[in-house]
Amino acid sequence: MSLFQRKHYQLGIAADHLVLLHVGTNPAQDKSLLAELPFSASFKQPQTLLATVEQLFTSHSLAGSRVEVIIADTWARYWLVDPPTNVASLAELKTCCEARFEHLYGDAVRDWQVIADWQASNTFLAAAIQDGHRPVYK
């Protein structure tokens, strides 16, 4: 292992807790638990979750390290959108995207931040992160 190789960590954001792992040279076998933080009711606010992650990174001196983030399905979703041939506006395309999300996941899109490369002529991938506020499109 090179002396100049960056340290590698994994941050797991599960439905009810955060986990920080140090990953050794053999990622399949060499993992050690550095921290595990259960969520409280305040974690439903994105600002609280971000502040906790920042505190976790600072307390373990992760600056300059490689951190792989793994997000549970509770917090993130992705799906394919095949727009109808008669889509005439971006608003219609977003409505189609919302309908597909609600059909697949049975959840209202208002609690998610939606991100996509809006392609009215081709099938595209959309992703959403749970937000707790109204949808934000990027």
Order of alpha helices (4+ residues) and beta strands (2+ residues): beta-beta-beta-alpha-beta-beta-alpha-beta-beta
